[in-house]
């Protein structure tokens, strides 16, 4: 395809016109690239260096490396339905270089999105047939791909390495096969890129299918031979992906869904980038997804008609963008078939925006050039641009609460992980990770220096007490014990509220101690912080509103004889405890 033959654009606001002063163009480029700053702000404000959830699968590889039992098969092991040796290898190298500072994984994911932005910028220039980048479409694309509502990817290094790899690989393969007439070398490189995508995330396998139209639309190459070669490579890729595949534990629940639920999941997946957030309407998101799907089908029909009437050059321009859209559509189909059983809300999680945004990117790219001057088409483009701009901005404000909640949860996870060798309450599994060997792995990682702050090995709380703390007259500024009761099972339940004024936030956890024979406070249980307390927020500020806490102390952990039970606010990052005043609790004489 020769870029100079492509039609020029009058589709979107023309930020790329010749400026009256040279420096003005530079600042317009900076403005168009400015959405790339959004994830950096998220990293700075909300990152918590913590091993959480799926990352404990990666911990297995690091522990085996430490024990000198690591095998290649460990990198090829399935994670749920994914075989993902590429992310595992990247995370392994980064962990070795940084002592598993998860910020390195986030920055790697960020670099992949920056690469995607540059690839799409090049594709935009080819689309309009100009050496000058159309800045308004590139700005909209950057808003979509750097969207801060992708919180589960921007805030979790494991997800960043896994989810941000496939789309840049597929975009690079599209560039190789659409820039100029492909040859065996470019087809081979494209196949390698698709395989890298599929070994990062299973939906990367879609690349094998959606690339085929690019191979078929070139008239002078030997289509049958090239297509047969591509299908052969695809078969090899499928064998590599599914060799030894076993259904994972929750697969039956994911697949158990009605046709109606699957359809709703499909459209909610596609509409997610335009209406994301915990308080959003499922119906609106589904409706937006339906509109986007209809528009995409219309564009596919238009491309087919253009090919039929013989305007092959225009088809060469449209196909790369339609392939990106097809990636999002295919992912929605796979999600509806494999995850709809968990509910429509599963389709509206932030990690899927990374994938579903490709459909909107497709439409922005196709709107960057025009084969028609019809007024309604121009109006539609302006309205579409405004919708993207407004919804992403609104979503960014909504995401602030999601990020704040994730930070509270991660800090609580850090607190519970710190005491994993002493107590590990059932609810802590959700805050740290579901792994039957979690405690053993944590001990090895702590020995390697990969857990920060390090694990606490002694139940003696005295080293954690802030110097100068008056245990006879606790400081009431850190909260209180409000009440307690005994359950039918005989367990002791206590509750209250707690904050860390010096950190300007709620405490990370409440620690329950019981004095031993020498009046030394020993850890016997932990309490979870995070329930809503509007009364406290009115007195101290909204940043403290999720400061309510509750703890249940199993009766078998209470010693014999009269012992003083105390409750402490815990600051996980500084490993400090602050005694909470209030209800005096003692164990009963026996």
NUNU-236167 format. One line per 2 residues: number of its first residue (from 1); for each residue z, y, x of C-alpha. Coordinates in Angstrom, 1 decimal. Layout:
// residues N
NUM	Z:Y:X ~ ...
// end
This chain:
// residues 590
1	0.0:0.0:0.0 ~ -0.9:3.4:1.3
3	1.6:6.0:0.5 ~ -0.8:8.9:0.5
5	-2.6:7.5:-2.5 ~ 0.5:7.5:-4.7
7	0.7:10.1:-7.5 ~ 3.0:13.1:-6.9
9	6.0:13.9:-9.0 ~ 6.9:16.5:-11.4
11	9.5:14.3:-13.1 ~ 12.9:15.6:-12.0
13	14.3:18.9:-10.8 ~ 12.3:19.7:-7.6
15	14.9:20.1:-4.9 ~ 12.4:19.1:-2.3
17	10.0:22.1:-2.7 ~ 9.4:24.3:0.3
19	12.5:26.5:0.9 ~ 12.2:30.1:1.8
21	14.5:29.5:4.8 ~ 14.5:26.4:7.0
23	18.3:26.0:6.8 ~ 18.2:25.8:3.0
25	16.5:22.4:3.2 ~ 19.2:21.1:5.5
27	22.0:22.1:3.1 ~ 20.1:20.6:0.1
29	19.9:17.3:2.0 ~ 23.6:17.5:2.7
31	24.3:18.1:-1.0 ~ 22.1:15.2:-2.0
33	24.0:12.9:0.4 ~ 27.4:14.3:-0.7
35	28.3:11.4:-3.1 ~ 28.7:9.3:0.1
37	32.0:11.2:0.6 ~ 33.6:9.8:-2.5
39	34.4:6.3:-1.1 ~ 35.9:7.9:2.0
41	38.2:10.0:-0.2 ~ 39.2:6.8:-2.0
43	39.9:5.0:1.3 ~ 42.1:7.9:2.5
45	44.1:8.3:-0.7 ~ 44.4:4.7:-1.9
47	44.0:2.1:0.8 ~ 46.8:-0.3:1.3
49	46.5:-2.7:4.2 ~ 47.5:-5.9:2.5
51	46.3:-9.5:2.3 ~ 45.8:-10.1:-1.4
53	44.4:-12.6:-3.9 ~ 41.1:-14.1:-2.7
55	41.7:-13.0:0.9 ~ 44.1:-15.9:1.3
57	41.0:-18.1:1.5 ~ 40.0:-16.1:4.5
59	43.6:-16.6:5.8 ~ 42.8:-20.3:5.9
61	40.1:-19.7:8.5 ~ 42.3:-17.5:10.6
63	45.2:-20.0:10.5 ~ 42.9:-22.8:11.6
65	41.5:-20.7:14.4 ~ 45.1:-20.1:15.6
67	45.8:-23.9:15.4 ~ 42.5:-24.7:17.1
69	41.3:-26.8:14.2 ~ 38.6:-24.5:12.9
71	35.2:-26.1:12.1 ~ 31.8:-24.7:11.0
73	32.4:-26.5:7.7 ~ 35.3:-24.1:7.0
75	32.9:-21.2:6.9 ~ 30.6:-23.1:4.5
77	33.4:-24.0:2.1 ~ 32.9:-22.9:-1.5
79	34.9:-19.9:-2.8 ~ 34.8:-20.5:-6.6
81	31.0:-20.9:-7.3 ~ 30.0:-19.1:-4.1
83	29.1:-20.4:-0.7 ~ 29.7:-17.3:1.5
85	29.6:-18.0:5.3 ~ 28.1:-14.6:6.0
87	31.1:-12.6:4.6 ~ 33.5:-15.1:6.1
89	32.0:-14.7:9.6 ~ 32.0:-10.9:9.3
91	35.6:-10.9:8.2 ~ 36.6:-13.3:10.9
93	35.1:-11.2:13.6 ~ 36.7:-8.0:12.2
95	40.1:-9.6:11.8 ~ 40.0:-10.7:15.4
97	39.0:-7.3:16.6 ~ 41.5:-5.3:14.4
99	44.4:-7.8:13.9 ~ 43.1:-8.0:10.3
101	43.3:-4.4:9.4 ~ 41.6:-4.5:6.0
103	40.3:-1.0:6.4 ~ 37.7:-2.4:8.8
105	36.3:-4.6:6.0 ~ 36.1:-1.6:3.6
107	34.2:0.4:6.3 ~ 31.8:-2.5:6.8
109	31.1:-2.5:3.0 ~ 30.7:1.3:3.1
111	28.2:1.0:6.0 ~ 26.1:-1.5:3.9
113	26.0:1.0:1.0 ~ 24.9:3.7:3.4
115	22.1:1.4:4.6 ~ 21.1:0.8:1.0
117	20.9:4.6:0.5 ~ 18.6:5.0:3.4
119	16.3:2.1:2.3 ~ 16.1:3.7:-1.2
121	15.4:7.1:0.3 ~ 12.4:5.5:2.2
123	11.2:3.8:-1.0 ~ 11.4:7.2:-2.8
125	9.2:8.8:-0.2 ~ 6.7:6.0:-0.6
127	6.8:6.3:-4.3 ~ 5.9:9.9:-4.5
129	3.4:9.6:-1.6 ~ 5.1:12.3:0.6
131	6.8:12.6:3.9 ~ 9.4:14.8:2.3
133	12.3:13.1:0.5 ~ 12.7:14.0:-3.2
135	16.3:15.1:-3.1 ~ 17.3:15.1:-6.8
137	16.4:11.4:-7.4 ~ 18.1:10.5:-4.1
139	21.2:12.5:-5.2 ~ 21.3:10.5:-8.5
141	20.9:7.2:-6.7 ~ 23.7:8.1:-4.3
143	25.9:8.9:-7.3 ~ 25.2:5.5:-8.7
145	25.6:3.4:-5.5 ~ 28.6:5.3:-4.1
147	30.2:5.4:-7.6 ~ 34.0:5.5:-7.1
149	34.5:3.4:-10.3 ~ 33.6:0.4:-8.1
151	37.3:0.4:-7.4 ~ 37.7:-3.4:-6.9
153	35.2:-3.2:-4.1 ~ 36.2:0.1:-2.5
155	39.9:-1.0:-2.6 ~ 39.7:-4.7:-1.6
157	38.2:-5.6:1.8 ~ 37.3:-9.2:0.8
159	35.2:-7.9:-2.2 ~ 33.6:-5.2:0.0
161	32.3:-7.7:2.5 ~ 31.2:-10.1:-0.3
163	29.7:-7.8:-2.9 ~ 28.0:-5.1:-0.9
165	25.8:-7.3:1.2 ~ 23.2:-8.8:-1.2
167	21.6:-5.6:-2.6 ~ 20.8:-4.0:0.8
169	19.3:-7.3:1.9 ~ 17.1:-7.6:-1.2
171	16.1:-3.9:-0.9 ~ 15.1:-4.5:2.7
173	13.0:-7.5:1.7 ~ 11.3:-5.4:-1.0
175	10.5:-2.8:1.6 ~ 9.0:-5.3:4.0
177	6.7:-6.8:1.3 ~ 5.7:-3.5:-0.5
179	5.3:-1.0:2.3 ~ 2.0:-2.5:3.5
181	0.2:-5.8:2.9 ~ 2.5:-8.6:3.9
183	1.8:-11.1:6.7 ~ 3.5:-14.3:7.7
185	5.9:-12.4:9.9 ~ 7.1:-10.0:7.1
187	7.3:-12.9:4.6 ~ 9.5:-14.8:7.1
189	11.8:-11.8:7.7 ~ 12.0:-11.3:3.9
191	13.0:-14.9:3.5 ~ 15.8:-14.5:6.1
193	17.1:-11.5:4.3 ~ 17.1:-13.2:0.9
195	19.0:-16.2:2.5 ~ 21.6:-13.8:3.9
197	22.0:-12.3:0.4 ~ 22.4:-15.8:-1.2
199	24.9:-16.9:1.5 ~ 27.0:-13.8:0.7
201	27.0:-14.1:-3.1 ~ 25.4:-16.7:-5.3
203	23.5:-14.2:-7.3 ~ 21.6:-13.4:-4.1
205	19.5:-16.4:-5.0 ~ 17.9:-14.2:-7.6
207	16.0:-12.6:-4.7 ~ 13.9:-15.7:-4.3
209	12.5:-15.3:-7.9 ~ 12.3:-11.6:-8.3
211	10.3:-11.1:-5.0 ~ 7.5:-13.4:-6.2
213	5.6:-10.7:-8.1 ~ 5.3:-8.7:-4.9
215	3.6:-11.6:-3.2 ~ 1.2:-12.1:-6.1
217	0.1:-8.5:-6.5 ~ -1.7:-8.2:-3.1
219	-5.3:-9.2:-3.7 ~ -6.5:-9.9:-0.2
221	-3.8:-12.3:1.0 ~ -4.0:-16.0:0.4
223	-1.7:-16.0:-2.7 ~ -1.5:-19.7:-3.2
225	-0.5:-20.5:0.4 ~ 2.0:-17.7:0.6
227	3.5:-18.4:-2.8 ~ 3.8:-22.1:-1.9
229	5.5:-21.3:1.4 ~ 7.9:-19.0:-0.4
231	8.8:-21.6:-3.0 ~ 9.4:-24.1:-0.2
233	11.7:-21.7:1.5 ~ 13.5:-21.1:-1.8
235	14.0:-24.9:-2.3 ~ 15.6:-25.1:1.2
237	17.8:-22.1:0.3 ~ 18.9:-23.8:-3.0
239	19.7:-27.0:-1.1 ~ 21.8:-25.1:1.5
241	23.6:-23.3:-1.3 ~ 24.5:-26.2:-3.5
243	24.8:-29.1:-1.2 ~ 28.2:-30.7:-1.9
245	28.9:-28.3:-4.8 ~ 31.9:-29.1:-7.0
247	32.9:-27.2:-10.2 ~ 35.9:-25.0:-9.5
249	39.2:-25.1:-11.4 ~ 38.7:-22.4:-14.1
251	35.0:-23.1:-14.6 ~ 35.5:-24.8:-18.0
253	37.3:-21.7:-19.4 ~ 34.6:-19.4:-18.1
255	31.8:-21.4:-19.7 ~ 33.6:-21.8:-23.1
257	32.0:-18.9:-25.0 ~ 30.0:-18.5:-28.2
259	26.5:-17.1:-28.3 ~ 27.8:-13.9:-29.7
261	30.3:-13.5:-26.8 ~ 27.5:-14.2:-24.3
263	25.2:-11.5:-25.8 ~ 28.1:-9.0:-25.8
265	28.9:-9.9:-22.2 ~ 25.3:-9.4:-21.2
267	24.9:-5.9:-22.6 ~ 28.5:-4.8:-21.5
269	27.6:-5.9:-18.0 ~ 24.5:-3.6:-18.0
271	26.2:-0.7:-19.7 ~ 29.3:-0.8:-17.4
273	28.2:1.9:-14.9 ~ 27.9:4.5:-17.8
275	31.1:3.7:-19.6 ~ 33.7:2.2:-17.3
277	37.5:2.4:-17.6 ~ 40.5:0.7:-19.2
279	40.4:3.1:-22.2 ~ 36.7:2.9:-22.9
281	35.1:1.4:-26.0 ~ 33.6:-2.0:-25.7
283	31.2:-1.2:-28.5 ~ 29.9:2.0:-26.7
285	29.4:0.1:-23.4 ~ 27.5:-2.7:-25.2
287	25.3:-0.1:-27.0 ~ 24.5:1.6:-23.7
289	23.6:-1.7:-22.1 ~ 21.3:-2.5:-25.1
291	19.5:0.8:-24.6 ~ 19.0:0.3:-20.9
293	17.7:-3.2:-21.5 ~ 15.2:-2.0:-24.1
295	14.0:0.8:-21.7 ~ 13.6:-1.8:-18.9
297	11.5:-4.1:-21.1 ~ 9.4:-1.1:-22.0
299	8.8:-0.3:-18.3 ~ 7.9:-3.9:-17.6
301	5.3:-3.9:-20.5 ~ 3.9:-0.6:-19.1
303	3.6:-2.1:-15.7 ~ 1.8:-5.2:-17.1
305	-0.6:-3.0:-19.1 ~ -1.3:-0.9:-15.9
307	-2.2:-4.1:-14.0 ~ -4.4:-5.3:-16.8
309	-6.4:-2.0:-16.9 ~ -6.9:-2.2:-13.1
311	-4.6:0.5:-11.8 ~ -3.2:-1.8:-9.1
313	-2.0:1.0:-6.8 ~ 0.4:2.3:-9.5
315	1.7:-1.3:-10.0 ~ 2.4:-1.4:-6.3
317	4.5:1.7:-6.7 ~ 6.4:0.5:-9.9
319	7.1:-3.1:-8.8 ~ 9.8:-2.5:-6.1
321	11.9:-0.5:-8.6 ~ 11.3:-3.0:-11.4
323	12.5:-5.8:-9.0 ~ 15.7:-3.9:-8.4
325	16.2:-3.7:-12.2 ~ 15.4:-7.4:-12.5
327	18.2:-8.1:-10.1 ~ 20.7:-6.5:-12.4
329	19.2:-8.2:-15.5 ~ 19.3:-11.6:-13.8
331	22.9:-11.1:-12.7 ~ 23.9:-10.2:-16.3
333	22.3:-13.4:-17.5 ~ 24.2:-15.4:-14.9
335	27.4:-13.6:-15.7 ~ 27.0:-14.2:-19.5
337	26.3:-17.9:-18.8 ~ 29.1:-18.4:-16.4
339	31.9:-15.9:-17.1 ~ 31.7:-14.9:-20.8
341	34.5:-17.3:-21.6 ~ 37.0:-14.9:-20.1
343	36.0:-12.1:-22.5 ~ 33.9:-9.0:-22.7
345	36.4:-7.1:-20.6 ~ 35.5:-9.3:-17.7
347	32.0:-7.8:-17.8 ~ 33.5:-4.3:-17.5
349	35.4:-4.8:-14.2 ~ 34.7:-2.4:-11.4
351	33.3:-5.0:-9.0 ~ 30.3:-5.7:-11.2
353	29.2:-2.0:-11.1 ~ 27.9:-2.6:-7.6
355	25.3:-5.0:-9.2 ~ 24.6:-3.6:-12.6
357	24.0:-0.1:-11.2 ~ 20.7:-1.5:-9.8
359	19.2:-1.2:-13.3 ~ 19.9:2.6:-13.4
361	18.6:2.9:-9.8 ~ 15.4:1.3:-11.0
363	15.0:3.9:-13.7 ~ 15.7:6.8:-11.5
365	13.2:5.6:-8.9 ~ 10.5:5.1:-11.6
367	11.3:8.6:-13.0 ~ 10.6:10.2:-9.6
369	6.9:10.0:-10.1 ~ 4.7:10.4:-13.2
371	1.4:9.4:-14.4 ~ 1.7:11.5:-17.5
373	2.5:15.1:-18.4 ~ 3.7:14.4:-21.9
375	6.6:16.7:-22.9 ~ 8.8:14.0:-24.4
377	8.6:12.1:-21.1 ~ 9.8:15.1:-19.2
379	12.6:15.7:-21.7 ~ 13.7:12.1:-21.4
381	14.0:12.3:-17.7 ~ 16.1:15.5:-17.8
383	18.4:13.9:-20.5 ~ 18.6:10.7:-18.4
385	19.6:12.6:-15.3 ~ 22.3:14.5:-17.3
387	23.7:11.3:-18.7 ~ 24.0:9.7:-15.3
389	25.6:12.9:-13.8 ~ 28.1:13.3:-16.6
391	29.1:9.7:-17.0 ~ 29.7:9.1:-13.3
393	31.8:12.3:-13.1 ~ 33.9:11.2:-16.1
395	34.2:7.7:-14.7 ~ 35.4:9.1:-11.4
397	38.3:10.9:-13.2 ~ 39.1:7.8:-15.2
399	39.1:5.7:-12.0 ~ 41.9:7.8:-10.6
401	44.5:6.1:-12.8 ~ 42.9:2.7:-12.0
403	43.3:3.4:-8.3 ~ 46.9:4.6:-8.7
405	47.8:1.4:-10.6 ~ 46.1:-0.7:-8.0
407	48.1:1.0:-5.2 ~ 51.4:0.4:-7.1
409	50.4:-3.3:-7.5 ~ 49.4:-3.7:-3.8
411	52.6:-2.0:-2.6 ~ 54.6:-4.3:-4.8
413	52.7:-7.2:-3.3 ~ 53.5:-6.0:0.2
415	57.2:-5.9:-0.8 ~ 57.2:-9.4:-2.3
417	55.2:-10.8:0.6 ~ 57.7:-9.3:3.1
419	60.5:-11.4:1.5 ~ 58.4:-14.6:1.0
421	60.6:-16.7:3.3 ~ 63.7:-15.8:1.4
423	62.7:-15.5:-2.3 ~ 59.4:-15.7:-4.1
425	59.7:-15.0:-7.8 ~ 57.0:-16.4:-10.2
427	55.5:-13.0:-11.1 ~ 55.0:-12.3:-7.4
429	52.2:-14.9:-7.3 ~ 50.1:-12.5:-9.4
431	50.9:-9.6:-7.0 ~ 50.2:-11.5:-3.8
433	47.9:-14.4:-4.4 ~ 47.6:-17.8:-6.0
435	47.7:-20.2:-3.1 ~ 49.8:-23.4:-2.9
437	50.2:-22.9:0.9 ~ 50.8:-19.2:0.8
439	54.2:-19.2:2.5 ~ 53.0:-21.4:5.3
441	49.9:-19.3:5.9 ~ 52.0:-16.1:5.8
443	54.3:-17.4:8.5 ~ 51.4:-18.2:10.8
445	49.7:-14.8:10.2 ~ 53.0:-13.1:10.8
447	53.3:-14.9:14.2 ~ 49.7:-13.7:15.0
449	50.7:-10.1:14.2 ~ 48.3:-9.9:11.2
451	50.9:-9.0:8.6 ~ 52.2:-5.4:8.5
453	55.1:-4.7:8.0 ~ 56.2:-8.1:9.4
455	58.1:-10.7:7.4 ~ 61.8:-10.4:7.0
457	63.5:-13.6:8.1 ~ 67.2:-12.9:7.5
459	68.9:-12.5:4.1 ~ 71.3:-10.0:5.6
461	70.3:-6.6:4.1 ~ 72.4:-4.5:6.4
463	69.6:-3.8:9.0 ~ 67.5:-2.3:6.1
465	70.1:0.0:4.8 ~ 69.3:3.7:5.5
467	71.8:5.1:8.1 ~ 74.4:7.2:6.4
469	74.1:5.5:3.0 ~ 77.4:5.7:1.2
471	77.9:2.3:-0.4 ~ 80.9:3.5:-2.4
473	79.1:6.5:-3.9 ~ 75.4:5.6:-4.1
475	72.9:8.4:-4.3 ~ 71.8:8.7:-8.0
477	68.5:10.2:-7.0 ~ 67.0:6.8:-6.4
479	67.6:5.5:-9.9 ~ 70.2:3.4:-11.7
481	71.2:0.1:-13.1 ~ 71.2:0.7:-16.9
483	72.3:-2.6:-18.4 ~ 72.4:-6.3:-18.1
485	72.8:-9.5:-20.2 ~ 73.0:-13.2:-19.9
487	70.2:-15.4:-21.3 ~ 70.5:-18.6:-23.1
489	69.6:-20.5:-20.0 ~ 72.5:-18.7:-18.2
491	70.4:-16.5:-16.1 ~ 71.6:-12.9:-15.5
493	69.1:-10.2:-16.5 ~ 69.4:-6.6:-15.3
495	67.2:-3.5:-15.7 ~ 66.9:0.2:-15.1
497	64.7:2.6:-13.2 ~ 64.2:3.5:-9.6
499	62.2:6.0:-7.5 ~ 61.7:7.0:-3.8
501	62.0:10.8:-3.8 ~ 61.2:11.0:-0.1
503	57.9:9.2:-0.7 ~ 57.2:11.0:-4.0
505	56.6:7.7:-5.9 ~ 58.3:4.8:-7.7
507	60.1:2.2:-5.6 ~ 58.0:-0.9:-4.6
509	60.5:-3.5:-5.6 ~ 64.2:-3.9:-6.5
511	66.2:-6.3:-4.3 ~ 69.2:-8.1:-5.8
513	72.0:-9.0:-3.3 ~ 75.2:-10.8:-3.6
515	78.1:-10.3:-1.1 ~ 79.1:-13.4:0.9
517	82.7:-14.3:2.0 ~ 82.5:-11.6:4.7
519	81.3:-8.9:2.2 ~ 77.8:-9.0:3.8
521	75.0:-8.3:1.2 ~ 72.6:-11.2:1.0
523	69.3:-11.3:-0.8 ~ 69.3:-13.7:-3.8
525	66.5:-12.3:-6.0 ~ 63.9:-9.6:-6.5
527	62.9:-7.4:-9.5 ~ 59.5:-6.1:-10.4
529	59.0:-2.3:-10.7 ~ 56.2:-0.9:-12.9
531	57.2:-0.5:-16.6 ~ 56.5:2.9:-18.2
533	59.4:5.4:-18.3 ~ 58.3:8.6:-19.9
535	61.9:9.9:-19.9 ~ 62.1:9.7:-16.2
537	58.7:11.3:-15.8 ~ 59.9:14.3:-17.9
539	62.8:14.9:-15.5 ~ 61.1:14.1:-12.1
541	57.3:14.3:-12.6 ~ 54.4:12.2:-13.8
543	54.1:10.4:-10.4 ~ 57.3:8.6:-11.3
545	56.4:7.4:-14.8 ~ 55.9:3.7:-13.9
547	59.4:3.4:-12.4 ~ 61.1:1.0:-14.8
549	62.3:-2.3:-13.4 ~ 63.8:-5.6:-14.5
551	65.1:-8.6:-12.7 ~ 66.2:-12.1:-13.7
553	68.7:-13.8:-11.4 ~ 68.7:-17.6:-11.8
555	72.2:-19.0:-12.4 ~ 71.8:-21.5:-9.6
557	71.5:-18.7:-7.0 ~ 74.9:-17.2:-7.9
559	77.8:-18.3:-5.6 ~ 81.1:-19.6:-6.7
561	84.0:-17.2:-6.9 ~ 84.0:-13.5:-7.7
563	81.2:-11.8:-5.7 ~ 79.8:-8.3:-5.9
565	76.1:-8.1:-7.0 ~ 74.2:-5.0:-6.0
567	70.7:-3.7:-6.8 ~ 68.6:-1.8:-4.2
569	65.5:0.2:-4.3 ~ 63.0:-1.0:-1.7
571	60.5:1.0:0.3 ~ 58.1:-1.7:1.6
573	56.1:0.5:4.0 ~ 59.2:1.7:5.8
575	61.3:-1.4:5.1 ~ 64.3:0.6:3.8
577	66.7:-0.1:0.9 ~ 68.7:2.4:-1.2
579	71.7:1.3:-3.2 ~ 71.3:1.9:-7.0
581	74.4:3.2:-8.9 ~ 75.3:2.1:-12.4
583	76.6:-1.0:-14.0 ~ 79.1:-2.9:-11.9
585	78.2:-6.6:-11.7 ~ 80.3:-9.4:-10.4
587	79.9:-13.1:-10.6 ~ 82.5:-15.0:-12.6
589	85.5:-16.8:-11.2 ~ 85.0:-20.5:-11.2
// end
